[in-house]
């Protein structure tokens, strides 16, 4: 069986495609309202919409379900170090680096540099990603 780190990377890629599919749907719906005169100015706001939808996706699912679609498929769950479900604040802070997708690499790299299997924001929030079977 793959390590938790490998499964987390796969889960992250799956979650990327899930959030992207939400954006494709929103883009399609907006294109219907943009009209035929070429007024696609609404797409200028996607720079702001995409990070917000991504953050909402991760925060909401990790708080309410303790997992995202990708983590669920990889049998992973997010819990506090004390074993209880995470709070809204923990869910928000641990996912701040996922706003623009790229900073999460630095988050993982710093966590690995500190000899931890957790991301640095996971350490700050006292949260863990664990095998779903354990909890």
N, CA, C and O atoms as CSV, one atom per row, in Angstrom:
chain,resi,resn,atom,element,x,y,z
A,1,UNK,N,N,0.841,-1.186,0.000
A,1,UNK,CA,C,0.000,0.000,0.000
A,1,UNK,C,C,0.879,1.240,0.000
A,1,UNK,O,O,1.957,1.252,0.594
A,2,UNK,N,N,0.416,2.262,-0.661
A,2,UNK,CA,C,1.153,3.516,-0.776
A,2,UNK,C,C,1.218,4.233,0.571
A,2,UNK,O,O,0.371,4.027,1.441
A,3,UNK,N,N,2.226,5.070,0.727
A,3,UNK,CA,C,2.363,5.842,1.955
A,3,UNK,C,C,1.267,6.899,2.029
A,3,UNK,O,O,0.607,7.201,1.035
A,4,UNK,N,N,1.086,7.450,3.214
A,4,UNK,CA,C,0.085,8.503,3.382
A,4,UNK,C,C,0.445,9.710,2.519
A,4,UNK,O,O,-0.441,10.344,1.944
A,5,UNK,N,N,1.732,10.032,2.423
A,5,UNK,CA,C,2.156,11.170,1.609
A,5,UNK,C,C,1.750,10.974,0.146
A,5,UNK,O,O,1.210,11.886,-0.479
A,6,UNK,N,N,2.010,9.796,-0.389
A,6,UNK,CA,C,1.640,9.512,-1.786
A,6,UNK,C,C,0.135,9.593,-1.971
A,6,UNK,O,O,-0.343,10.152,-2.959
A,7,UNK,N,N,-0.603,9.048,-1.043
A,7,UNK,CA,C,-2.060,9.093,-1.132
A,7,UNK,C,C,-2.577,10.523,-1.005
A,7,UNK,O,O,-3.579,10.874,-1.628
A,8,UNK,N,N,-1.904,11.353,-0.203
A,8,UNK,CA,C,-2.312,12.754,-0.076
A,8,UNK,C,C,-2.083,13.510,-1.372
A,8,UNK,O,O,-2.901,14.346,-1.756
A,9,UNK,N,N,-0.978,13.224,-2.050
A,9,UNK,CA,C,-0.708,13.881,-3.330
A,9,UNK,C,C,-1.770,13.488,-4.353
A,9,UNK,O,O,-2.284,14.338,-5.080
A,10,UNK,N,N,-2.097,12.198,-4.406
A,10,UNK,CA,C,-3.133,11.727,-5.332
A,10,UNK,C,C,-4.474,12.371,-4.976
A,10,UNK,O,O,-5.215,12.791,-5.865
A,11,UNK,N,N,-4.786,12.448,-3.689
A,11,UNK,CA,C,-6.035,13.074,-3.245
A,11,UNK,C,C,-6.075,14.544,-3.643
A,11,UNK,O,O,-7.123,15.055,-4.038
A,12,UNK,N,N,-4.948,15.214,-3.540
A,12,UNK,CA,C,-4.873,16.628,-3.912
A,12,UNK,C,C,-5.140,16.821,-5.402
A,12,UNK,O,O,-5.840,17.755,-5.794
A,13,UNK,N,N,-4.590,15.947,-6.225
A,13,UNK,CA,C,-4.822,16.023,-7.671
A,13,UNK,C,C,-6.305,15.778,-7.977
A,13,UNK,O,O,-6.891,16.473,-8.807
A,14,UNK,N,N,-6.900,14.801,-7.315
A,14,UNK,CA,C,-8.330,14.532,-7.503
A,14,UNK,C,C,-9.152,15.757,-7.108
A,14,UNK,O,O,-10.065,16.158,-7.830
A,15,UNK,N,N,-8.824,16.349,-5.962
A,15,UNK,CA,C,-9.544,17.540,-5.505
A,15,UNK,C,C,-9.364,18.708,-6.475
A,15,UNK,O,O,-10.286,19.498,-6.677
A,16,UNK,N,N,-8.188,18.815,-7.069
A,16,UNK,CA,C,-7.962,19.853,-8.077
A,16,UNK,C,C,-8.948,19.692,-9.231
A,16,UNK,O,O,-9.520,20.675,-9.704
A,17,UNK,N,N,-9.148,18.457,-9.682
A,17,UNK,CA,C,-10.084,18.224,-10.779
A,17,UNK,C,C,-11.532,18.459,-10.347
A,17,UNK,O,O,-12.346,18.905,-11.155
A,18,UNK,N,N,-11.861,18.171,-9.107
A,18,UNK,CA,C,-13.218,18.425,-8.617
A,18,UNK,C,C,-13.500,19.926,-8.600
A,18,UNK,O,O,-14.547,20.366,-9.076
A,19,UNK,N,N,-12.575,20.710,-8.057
A,19,UNK,CA,C,-12.764,22.163,-8.021
A,19,UNK,C,C,-12.775,22.717,-9.445
A,19,UNK,O,O,-13.558,23.615,-9.756
A,20,UNK,N,N,-11.918,22.190,-10.301
A,20,UNK,CA,C,-11.906,22.632,-11.699
A,20,UNK,C,C,-13.233,22.343,-12.382
A,20,UNK,O,O,-13.703,23.147,-13.187
A,21,UNK,N,N,-13.839,21.212,-12.072
A,21,UNK,CA,C,-15.132,20.893,-12.686
A,21,UNK,C,C,-16.210,21.873,-12.231
A,21,UNK,O,O,-17.078,22.244,-13.021
A,22,UNK,N,N,-16.166,22.299,-10.961
A,22,UNK,CA,C,-17.090,23.341,-10.503
A,22,UNK,C,C,-16.896,24.612,-11.334
A,22,UNK,O,O,-17.864,25.259,-11.734
A,23,UNK,N,N,-15.644,24.955,-11.584
A,23,UNK,CA,C,-15.363,26.168,-12.334
A,23,UNK,C,C,-15.796,26.028,-13.795
A,23,UNK,O,O,-16.249,27.004,-14.394
A,24,UNK,N,N,-15.669,24.851,-14.370
A,24,UNK,CA,C,-16.138,24.643,-15.745
A,24,UNK,C,C,-17.651,24.849,-15.819
A,24,UNK,O,O,-18.158,25.467,-16.755
A,25,UNK,N,N,-18.353,24.330,-14.835
A,25,UNK,CA,C,-19.811,24.490,-14.810
A,25,UNK,C,C,-20.183,25.960,-14.671
A,25,UNK,O,O,-21.052,26.452,-15.390
A,26,UNK,N,N,-19.533,26.662,-13.752
A,26,UNK,CA,C,-19.805,28.088,-13.563
A,26,UNK,C,C,-19.465,28.866,-14.832
A,26,UNK,O,O,-20.204,29.766,-15.233
A,27,UNK,N,N,-18.347,28.516,-15.457
A,27,UNK,CA,C,-17.947,29.181,-16.694
A,27,UNK,C,C,-18.982,28.968,-17.792
A,27,UNK,O,O,-19.321,29.903,-18.519
A,28,UNK,N,N,-19.480,27.753,-17.914
A,28,UNK,CA,C,-20.498,27.458,-18.920
A,28,UNK,C,C,-21.767,28.261,-18.665
A,28,UNK,O,O,-22.345,28.841,-19.585
A,29,UNK,N,N,-22.194,28.288,-17.402
A,29,UNK,CA,C,-23.408,29.039,-17.074
A,29,UNK,C,C,-23.231,30.530,-17.330
A,29,UNK,O,O,-24.152,31.192,-17.810
A,30,UNK,N,N,-22.059,31.059,-17.015
A,30,UNK,CA,C,-21.810,32.484,-17.261
A,30,UNK,C,C,-21.744,32.795,-18.754
A,30,UNK,O,O,-22.152,33.873,-19.184
A,31,UNK,N,N,-21.230,31.848,-19.544
A,31,UNK,CA,C,-21.143,32.099,-20.987
A,31,UNK,C,C,-22.532,32.209,-21.619
A,31,UNK,O,O,-22.707,32.881,-22.635
A,32,UNK,N,N,-23.505,31.553,-21.016
A,32,UNK,CA,C,-24.871,31.651,-21.528
A,32,UNK,C,C,-25.441,33.052,-21.296
A,32,UNK,O,O,-26.275,33.524,-22.069
A,33,UNK,N,N,-24.988,33.713,-20.227
A,33,UNK,CA,C,-25.493,35.043,-19.902
A,33,UNK,C,C,-24.630,36.164,-20.476
A,33,UNK,O,O,-25.036,37.326,-20.457
A,34,UNK,N,N,-23.445,35.829,-20.988
A,34,UNK,CA,C,-22.544,36.859,-21.499
A,34,UNK,C,C,-23.069,37.478,-22.777
A,34,UNK,O,O,-22.747,38.622,-23.095
A,35,UNK,N,N,-23.857,36.746,-23.496
A,35,UNK,CA,C,-24.447,37.295,-24.717
A,35,UNK,C,C,-23.561,37.091,-25.930
A,35,UNK,O,O,-22.413,36.662,-25.822
A,36,UNK,N,N,-24.108,37.401,-27.055
A,36,UNK,CA,C,-23.383,37.189,-28.304
A,36,UNK,C,C,-22.571,38.398,-28.741
A,36,UNK,O,O,-21.873,38.343,-29.753
A,37,UNK,N,N,-22.653,39.485,-27.991
A,37,UNK,CA,C,-21.918,40.690,-28.381
A,37,UNK,C,C,-20.465,40.680,-27.901
A,37,UNK,O,O,-19.750,41.669,-28.065
A,38,UNK,N,N,-20.033,39.576,-27.315
A,38,UNK,CA,C,-18.635,39.448,-26.900
A,38,UNK,C,C,-18.326,40.102,-25.568
A,38,UNK,O,O,-17.171,40.433,-25.301
A,39,UNK,N,N,-19.316,40.294,-24.739
A,39,UNK,CA,C,-19.070,40.925,-23.438
A,39,UNK,C,C,-18.708,39.856,-22.400
A,39,UNK,O,O,-19.538,39.418,-21.604
A,40,UNK,N,N,-17.479,39.474,-22.444
A,40,UNK,CA,C,-16.997,38.443,-21.530
A,40,UNK,C,C,-16.221,39.061,-20.367
A,40,UNK,O,O,-15.315,38.427,-19.827
A,41,UNK,N,N,-16.556,40.259,-19.986
A,41,UNK,CA,C,-15.862,40.940,-18.898
A,41,UNK,C,C,-16.059,40.240,-17.565
A,41,UNK,O,O,-15.269,40.423,-16.640
A,42,UNK,N,N,-17.107,39.442,-17.466
A,42,UNK,CA,C,-17.366,38.718,-16.223
A,42,UNK,C,C,-16.220,37.767,-15.888
A,42,UNK,O,O,-15.966,37.469,-14.721
A,43,UNK,N,N,-15.532,37.297,-16.928
A,43,UNK,CA,C,-14.427,36.361,-16.708
A,43,UNK,C,C,-13.220,37.029,-16.053
A,43,UNK,O,O,-12.338,36.335,-15.548
A,44,UNK,N,N,-13.162,38.343,-16.050
A,44,UNK,CA,C,-12.087,39.040,-15.346
A,44,UNK,C,C,-12.149,38.782,-13.847
A,44,UNK,O,O,-11.147,38.917,-13.145
A,45,UNK,N,N,-13.317,38.415,-13.365
A,45,UNK,CA,C,-13.481,38.181,-11.930
A,45,UNK,C,C,-13.119,36.759,-11.509
A,45,UNK,O,O,-13.127,36.451,-10.318
A,46,UNK,N,N,-12.805,35.903,-12.452
A,46,UNK,CA,C,-12.433,34.526,-12.112
A,46,UNK,C,C,-11.176,34.467,-11.253
A,46,UNK,O,O,-10.996,33.520,-10.487
A,47,UNK,N,N,-10.305,35.466,-11.370
A,47,UNK,CA,C,-9.107,35.517,-10.535
A,47,UNK,C,C,-9.500,35.549,-9.060
A,47,UNK,O,O,-8.757,35.062,-8.208
A,48,UNK,N,N,-10.643,36.110,-8.763
A,48,UNK,CA,C,-11.126,36.196,-7.388
A,48,UNK,C,C,-12.056,35.040,-7.030
A,48,UNK,O,O,-12.086,34.591,-5.884
A,49,UNK,N,N,-12.804,34.567,-8.001
A,49,UNK,CA,C,-13.793,33.522,-7.746
A,49,UNK,C,C,-13.147,32.152,-7.514
A,49,UNK,O,O,-13.549,31.423,-6.608
A,50,UNK,N,N,-12.152,31.803,-8.326
A,50,UNK,CA,C,-11.525,30.481,-8.231
A,50,UNK,C,C,-10.918,30.228,-6.848
A,50,UNK,O,O,-11.197,29.180,-6.266
A,51,UNK,N,N,-10.107,31.129,-6.295
A,51,UNK,CA,C,-9.559,30.864,-4.961
A,51,UNK,C,C,-10.635,30.738,-3.877
A,51,UNK,O,O,-10.512,29.926,-2.960
A,52,UNK,N,N,-11.682,31.547,-3.993
A,52,UNK,CA,C,-12.747,31.500,-2.991
A,52,UNK,C,C,-13.485,30.166,-3.050
A,52,UNK,O,O,-13.757,29.559,-2.014
A,53,UNK,N,N,-13.808,29.710,-4.256
A,53,UNK,CA,C,-14.501,28.422,-4.387
A,53,UNK,C,C,-13.615,27.282,-3.898
A,53,UNK,O,O,-14.097,26.369,-3.227
A,54,UNK,N,N,-12.330,27.322,-4.226
A,54,UNK,CA,C,-11.404,26.298,-3.745
A,54,UNK,C,C,-11.322,26.271,-2.231
A,54,UNK,O,O,-11.359,25.203,-1.620
A,55,UNK,N,N,-11.210,27.438,-1.628
A,55,UNK,CA,C,-11.131,27.516,-0.168
A,55,UNK,C,C,-12.419,27.029,0.473
A,55,UNK,O,O,-12.379,26.285,1.453
A,56,UNK,N,N,-13.559,27.437,-0.064
A,56,UNK,CA,C,-14.849,26.977,0.469
A,56,UNK,C,C,-14.955,25.459,0.376
A,56,UNK,O,O,-15.407,24.805,1.316
A,57,UNK,N,N,-14.540,24.903,-0.757
A,57,UNK,CA,C,-14.586,23.442,-0.960
A,57,UNK,C,C,-13.806,22.710,0.136
A,57,UNK,O,O,-14.343,21.816,0.791
A,58,UNK,N,N,-12.547,23.087,0.333
A,58,UNK,CA,C,-11.712,22.391,1.305
A,58,UNK,C,C,-12.182,22.625,2.734
A,58,UNK,O,O,-12.277,21.677,3.514
A,59,UNK,N,N,-12.477,23.867,3.088
A,59,UNK,CA,C,-12.878,24.189,4.459
A,59,UNK,C,C,-14.195,23.509,4.806
A,59,UNK,O,O,-14.307,22.870,5.853
A,60,UNK,N,N,-15.177,23.640,3.951
A,60,UNK,CA,C,-16.497,23.062,4.248
A,60,UNK,C,C,-16.430,21.539,4.377
A,60,UNK,O,O,-16.949,20.980,5.344
A,61,UNK,N,N,-15.809,20.875,3.431
A,61,UNK,CA,C,-15.780,19.409,3.480
A,61,UNK,C,C,-14.912,18.877,4.615
A,61,UNK,O,O,-15.280,17.894,5.258
A,62,UNK,N,N,-13.769,19.506,4.873
A,62,UNK,CA,C,-12.927,19.020,5.966
A,62,UNK,C,C,-13.577,19.259,7.322
A,62,UNK,O,O,-13.387,18.466,8.244
A,63,UNK,N,N,-14.336,20.332,7.458
A,63,UNK,CA,C,-15.023,20.579,8.730
A,63,UNK,C,C,-16.236,19.671,8.905
A,63,UNK,O,O,-16.415,19.069,9.964
A,64,UNK,N,N,-17.063,19.570,7.876
A,64,UNK,CA,C,-18.321,18.832,8.040
A,64,UNK,C,C,-18.169,17.326,7.856
A,64,UNK,O,O,-18.826,16.549,8.549
A,65,UNK,N,N,-17.314,16.909,6.935
A,65,UNK,CA,C,-17.172,15.473,6.633
A,65,UNK,C,C,-15.838,14.899,7.075
A,65,UNK,O,O,-15.641,13.685,7.016
A,66,UNK,N,N,-14.916,15.751,7.517
A,66,UNK,CA,C,-13.553,15.383,7.895
A,66,UNK,C,C,-12.738,14.873,6.714
A,66,UNK,O,O,-11.655,14.320,6.907
A,67,UNK,N,N,-13.233,15.048,5.509
A,67,UNK,CA,C,-12.535,14.576,4.329
A,67,UNK,C,C,-13.035,15.327,3.105
A,67,UNK,O,O,-14.118,15.912,3.131
A,68,UNK,N,N,-12.255,15.311,2.040
A,68,UNK,CA,C,-12.689,15.849,0.759
A,68,UNK,C,C,-12.949,14.671,-0.174
A,68,UNK,O,O,-12.784,13.518,0.224
A,69,UNK,N,N,-13.347,14.948,-1.392
A,69,UNK,CA,C,-13.597,13.868,-2.336
A,69,UNK,C,C,-12.317,13.067,-2.571
A,69,UNK,O,O,-12.338,11.837,-2.542
A,70,UNK,N,N,-11.217,13.757,-2.802
A,70,UNK,CA,C,-9.942,13.079,-3.029
A,70,UNK,C,C,-9.471,12.296,-1.820
A,70,UNK,O,O,-9.039,11.150,-1.949
A,71,UNK,N,N,-9.551,12.908,-0.643
A,71,UNK,CA,C,-9.138,12.205,0.579
A,71,UNK,C,C,-10.034,11.000,0.841
A,71,UNK,O,O,-9.561,9.955,1.289
A,72,UNK,N,N,-11.303,11.143,0.567
A,72,UNK,CA,C,-12.222,10.029,0.767
A,72,UNK,C,C,-11.870,8.852,-0.138
A,72,UNK,O,O,-11.883,7.702,0.302
A,73,UNK,N,N,-11.558,9.134,-1.395
A,73,UNK,CA,C,-11.175,8.075,-2.327
A,73,UNK,C,C,-9.851,7.409,-1.936
A,73,UNK,O,O,-9.608,6.251,-2.273
A,74,UNK,N,N,-9.008,8.146,-1.227
A,74,UNK,CA,C,-7.729,7.605,-0.775
A,74,UNK,C,C,-7.789,7.118,0.684
A,74,UNK,O,O,-6.760,6.790,1.273
A,75,UNK,N,N,-8.983,7.074,1.252
A,75,UNK,CA,C,-9.222,6.614,2.624
A,75,UNK,C,C,-8.409,7.406,3.642
A,75,UNK,O,O,-7.736,6.839,4.503
A,76,UNK,N,N,-8.486,8.720,3.523
A,76,UNK,CA,C,-7.822,9.624,4.456
A,76,UNK,C,C,-8.853,10.490,5.145
A,76,UNK,O,O,-9.923,10.755,4.597
A,77,UNK,N,N,-8.528,10.931,6.348
A,77,UNK,CA,C,-9.434,11.759,7.136
A,77,UNK,C,C,-8.607,12.810,7.873
A,77,UNK,O,O,-7.460,12.552,8.239
A,78,UNK,N,N,-9.182,13.993,8.092
A,78,UNK,CA,C,-8.525,15.079,8.824
A,78,UNK,C,C,-9.109,15.139,10.229
A,78,UNK,O,O,-10.325,15.233,10.396
A,79,UNK,N,N,-8.240,15.086,11.242
A,79,UNK,CA,C,-8.679,15.164,12.636
A,79,UNK,C,C,-7.736,16.074,13.403
A,79,UNK,O,O,-6.614,16.336,12.968
A,80,UNK,N,N,-8.204,16.555,14.552
A,80,UNK,CA,C,-7.332,17.288,15.463
A,80,UNK,C,C,-6.374,16.291,16.118
A,80,UNK,O,O,-6.632,15.088,16.141
A,81,UNK,N,N,-5.293,16.799,16.637
A,81,UNK,CA,C,-4.323,15.908,17.303
A,81,UNK,C,C,-4.934,15.212,18.517
A,81,UNK,O,O,-4.456,14.157,18.934
A,82,UNK,N,N,-5.985,15.797,19.083
A,82,UNK,CA,C,-6.648,15.154,20.217
A,82,UNK,C,C,-7.674,14.116,19.764
A,82,UNK,O,O,-8.328,13.495,20.602
A,83,UNK,N,N,-7.826,13.918,18.445
A,83,UNK,CA,C,-8.716,12.894,17.911
A,83,UNK,C,C,-10.121,13.362,17.580
A,83,UNK,O,O,-10.898,12.624,16.975
A,84,UNK,N,N,-10.450,14.582,17.973
A,84,UNK,CA,C,-11.779,15.117,17.698
A,84,UNK,C,C,-11.832,15.735,16.295
A,84,UNK,O,O,-10.794,16.007,15.692
A,85,UNK,N,N,-13.044,15.953,15.783
A,85,UNK,CA,C,-13.161,16.661,14.496
A,85,UNK,C,C,-12.574,18.060,14.601
A,85,UNK,O,O,-12.549,18.652,15.681
A,86,UNK,N,N,-12.105,18.584,13.481
A,86,UNK,CA,C,-11.486,19.901,13.492
A,86,UNK,C,C,-12.542,20.993,13.574
A,86,UNK,O,O,-13.706,20.780,13.235
A,87,UNK,N,N,-12.114,22.169,14.030
A,87,UNK,CA,C,-13.012,23.323,14.129
A,87,UNK,C,C,-13.003,24.089,12.806
A,87,UNK,O,O,-12.191,23.817,11.922
A,88,UNK,N,N,-13.921,25.052,12.687
A,88,UNK,CA,C,-13.966,25.883,11.490
A,88,UNK,C,C,-12.664,26.656,11.323
A,88,UNK,O,O,-12.150,26.779,10.211
A,89,UNK,N,N,-12.129,27.178,12.426
A,89,UNK,CA,C,-10.887,27.946,12.350
A,89,UNK,C,C,-9.726,27.054,11.912
A,89,UNK,O,O,-8.921,27.457,11.072
A,90,UNK,N,N,-9.632,25.854,12.469
A,90,UNK,CA,C,-8.581,24.930,12.050
A,90,UNK,C,C,-8.715,24.600,10.563
A,90,UNK,O,O,-7.718,24.574,9.842
A,91,UNK,N,N,-9.929,24.352,10.106
A,91,UNK,CA,C,-10.152,24.028,8.697
A,91,UNK,C,C,-9.759,25.197,7.805
A,91,UNK,O,O,-9.159,24.997,6.749
A,92,UNK,N,N,-10.089,26.408,8.220
A,92,UNK,CA,C,-9.765,27.589,7.426
A,92,UNK,C,C,-8.252,27.806,7.355
A,92,UNK,O,O,-7.699,27.976,6.268
A,93,UNK,N,N,-7.591,27.800,8.499
A,93,UNK,CA,C,-6.154,28.092,8.533
A,93,UNK,C,C,-5.351,27.011,7.810
A,93,UNK,O,O,-4.420,27.331,7.071
A,94,UNK,N,N,-5.695,25.738,8.009
A,94,UNK,CA,C,-4.908,24.669,7.373
A,94,UNK,C,C,-5.030,24.683,5.862
A,94,UNK,O,O,-4.193,24.095,5.176
A,95,UNK,N,N,-6.050,25.337,5.322
A,95,UNK,CA,C,-6.262,25.368,3.877
A,95,UNK,C,C,-5.914,26.701,3.233
A,95,UNK,O,O,-6.171,26.882,2.043
A,96,UNK,N,N,-5.346,27.626,3.967
A,96,UNK,CA,C,-4.992,28.929,3.404
A,96,UNK,C,C,-4.008,28.811,2.240
A,96,UNK,O,O,-4.090,29.584,1.285
A,97,UNK,N,N,-3.087,27.860,2.307
A,97,UNK,CA,C,-2.106,27.740,1.222
A,97,UNK,C,C,-2.721,27.175,-0.052
A,97,UNK,O,O,-2.092,27.228,-1.109
A,98,UNK,N,N,-3.919,26.642,0.024
A,98,UNK,CA,C,-4.563,26.073,-1.161
A,98,UNK,C,C,-5.344,27.112,-1.954
A,98,UNK,O,O,-5.995,26.772,-2.942
A,99,UNK,N,N,-5.290,28.355,-1.540
A,99,UNK,CA,C,-6.031,29.403,-2.237
A,99,UNK,C,C,-5.580,29.500,-3.691
A,99,UNK,O,O,-6.418,29.587,-4.590
A,100,UNK,N,N,-4.284,29.487,-3.933
A,100,UNK,CA,C,-3.784,29.580,-5.301
A,100,UNK,C,C,-3.081,28.309,-5.752
A,100,UNK,O,O,-2.331,28.344,-6.728
A,101,UNK,N,N,-3.295,27.214,-5.089
A,101,UNK,CA,C,-2.816,25.869,-5.421
A,101,UNK,C,C,-1.309,25.716,-5.340
A,101,UNK,O,O,-0.845,24.688,-4.848
A,102,UNK,N,N,-0.531,26.661,-5.786
A,102,UNK,CA,C,0.913,26.489,-5.827
A,102,UNK,C,C,1.585,26.579,-4.456
A,102,UNK,O,O,2.496,25.791,-4.204
A,103,UNK,N,N,1.197,27.487,-3.554
A,103,UNK,CA,C,1.884,27.593,-2.259
A,103,UNK,C,C,1.849,26.317,-1.418
A,103,UNK,O,O,2.646,26.172,-0.491
A,104,UNK,N,N,0.950,25.403,-1.723
A,104,UNK,CA,C,0.870,24.173,-0.950
A,104,UNK,C,C,2.166,23.359,-1.083
A,104,UNK,O,O,2.501,22.587,-0.185
A,105,UNK,N,N,2.888,23.521,-2.180
A,105,UNK,CA,C,4.169,22.822,-2.351
A,105,UNK,C,C,5.160,23.289,-1.300
A,105,UNK,O,O,5.866,22.474,-0.706
A,106,UNK,N,N,5.219,24.595,-1.066
A,106,UNK,CA,C,6.105,25.117,-0.032
A,106,UNK,C,C,5.644,24.685,1.354
A,106,UNK,O,O,6.463,24.408,2.230
A,107,UNK,N,N,4.347,24.631,1.545
A,107,UNK,CA,C,3.771,24.170,2.807
A,107,UNK,C,C,4.237,22.742,3.112
A,107,UNK,O,O,4.660,22.448,4.230
A,108,UNK,N,N,4.156,21.868,2.122
A,108,UNK,CA,C,4.622,20.489,2.302
A,108,UNK,C,C,6.141,20.425,2.475
A,108,UNK,O,O,6.639,19.685,3.323
A,109,UNK,N,N,6.878,21.204,1.669
A,109,UNK,CA,C,8.338,21.167,1.721
A,109,UNK,C,C,8.857,21.609,3.089
A,109,UNK,O,O,9.777,20.995,3.629
A,110,UNK,N,N,8.284,22.652,3.642
A,110,UNK,CA,C,8.715,23.121,4.961
A,110,UNK,C,C,8.366,22.080,6.016
A,110,UNK,O,O,9.164,21.826,6.919
A,111,UNK,N,N,7.192,21.478,5.918
A,111,UNK,CA,C,6.826,20.418,6.858
A,111,UNK,C,C,7.764,19.236,6.781
A,111,UNK,O,O,8.134,18.676,7.814
A,112,UNK,N,N,8.163,18.838,5.572
A,112,UNK,CA,C,9.110,17.729,5.392
A,112,UNK,C,C,10.489,18.107,5.937
A,112,UNK,O,O,11.173,17.281,6.540
A,113,UNK,N,N,10.895,19.377,5.718
A,113,UNK,CA,C,12.179,19.853,6.224
A,113,UNK,C,C,12.223,19.775,7.745
A,113,UNK,O,O,13.280,19.529,8.327
A,114,UNK,N,N,11.094,19.982,8.381
A,114,UNK,CA,C,11.014,19.907,9.845
A,114,UNK,C,C,10.808,18.470,10.338
A,114,UNK,O,O,10.465,18.248,11.499
A,115,UNK,N,N,11.020,17.501,9.446
A,115,UNK,CA,C,10.877,16.075,9.765
A,115,UNK,C,C,9.478,15.717,10.233
A,115,UNK,O,O,9.311,14.952,11.183
A,116,UNK,N,N,8.500,16.256,9.583
A,116,UNK,CA,C,7.115,15.959,9.899
A,116,UNK,C,C,6.428,15.415,8.659
A,116,UNK,O,O,6.780,15.783,7.538
A,117,UNK,N,N,5.462,14.551,8.851
A,117,UNK,CA,C,4.663,14.070,7.730
A,117,UNK,C,C,3.514,15.019,7.432
A,117,UNK,O,O,2.763,14.807,6.480
A,118,UNK,N,N,3.371,16.054,8.232
A,118,UNK,CA,C,2.305,17.035,8.062
A,118,UNK,C,C,2.834,18.285,7.386
A,118,UNK,O,O,4.026,18.588,7.439
A,119,UNK,N,N,1.912,19.008,6.743
A,119,UNK,CA,C,2.244,20.314,6.200
A,119,UNK,C,C,2.458,21.275,7.370
A,119,UNK,O,O,1.995,21.015,8.480
A,120,UNK,N,N,3.152,22.376,7.124
A,120,UNK,CA,C,3.445,23.332,8.193
A,120,UNK,C,C,2.150,23.934,8.754
A,120,UNK,O,O,2.065,24.178,9.958
A,121,UNK,N,N,1.144,24.177,7.908
A,121,UNK,CA,C,-0.122,24.714,8.409
A,121,UNK,C,C,-0.906,23.644,9.172
A,121,UNK,O,O,-1.746,23.975,10.009
A,122,UNK,N,N,-0.645,22.388,8.896
A,122,UNK,CA,C,-1.222,21.310,9.696
A,122,UNK,C,C,-0.612,21.282,11.087
A,122,UNK,O,O,-1.295,20.998,12.071
A,123,UNK,N,N,0.682,21.579,11.159
A,123,UNK,CA,C,1.364,21.641,12.451
A,123,UNK,C,C,0.838,22.826,13.258
A,123,UNK,O,O,0.564,22.695,14.451
A,124,UNK,N,N,0.694,24.001,12.595
A,124,UNK,CA,C,0.193,25.206,13.275
A,124,UNK,C,C,-1.203,24.989,13.851
A,124,UNK,O,O,-1.515,25.495,14.930
A,125,UNK,N,N,-2.034,24.250,13.147
A,125,UNK,CA,C,-3.424,24.076,13.574
A,125,UNK,C,C,-3.653,22.813,14.400
A,125,UNK,O,O,-4.789,22.513,14.770
A,126,UNK,N,N,-2.592,22.075,14.689
A,126,UNK,CA,C,-2.696,20.828,15.461
A,126,UNK,C,C,-3.678,19.847,14.811
A,126,UNK,O,O,-4.523,19.261,15.488
A,127,UNK,N,N,-3.554,19.679,13.503
A,127,UNK,CA,C,-4.403,18.736,12.784
A,127,UNK,C,C,-3.528,17.680,12.118
A,127,UNK,O,O,-2.346,17.904,11.858
A,128,UNK,N,N,-4.121,16.549,11.853
A,128,UNK,CA,C,-3.431,15.438,11.204
A,128,UNK,C,C,-4.289,14.877,10.085
A,128,UNK,O,O,-5.518,14.914,10.149
A,129,UNK,N,N,-3.636,14.363,9.069
A,129,UNK,CA,C,-4.319,13.572,8.053
A,129,UNK,C,C,-3.949,12.121,8.352
A,129,UNK,O,O,-2.777,11.745,8.326
A,130,UNK,N,N,-4.965,11.321,8.634
A,130,UNK,CA,C,-4.732,9.941,9.077
A,130,UNK,C,C,-5.481,8.961,8.180
A,130,UNK,O,O,-6.353,9.349,7.402
A,131,UNK,N,N,-5.126,7.694,8.303
A,131,UNK,CA,C,-5.879,6.640,7.618
A,131,UNK,C,C,-7.290,6.642,8.149
A,131,UNK,O,O,-7.498,6.715,9.360
A,132,UNK,N,N,-8.258,6.563,7.270
A,132,UNK,CA,C,-9.668,6.573,7.663
A,132,UNK,C,C,-10.009,5.363,8.525
A,132,UNK,O,O,-10.893,5.446,9.377
A,133,UNK,N,N,-9.341,4.269,8.322
A,133,UNK,CA,C,-9.637,3.036,9.033
A,133,UNK,C,C,-9.302,3.155,10.517
A,133,UNK,O,O,-9.902,2.465,11.341
A,134,UNK,N,N,-8.332,4.041,10.876
A,134,UNK,CA,C,-7.952,4.199,12.270
A,134,UNK,C,C,-9.013,4.905,13.090
A,134,UNK,O,O,-9.107,4.692,14.298
A,135,UNK,N,N,-9.817,5.745,12.445
A,135,UNK,CA,C,-10.784,6.551,13.203
A,135,UNK,C,C,-12.150,6.231,12.803
A,135,UNK,O,O,-13.100,6.809,13.331
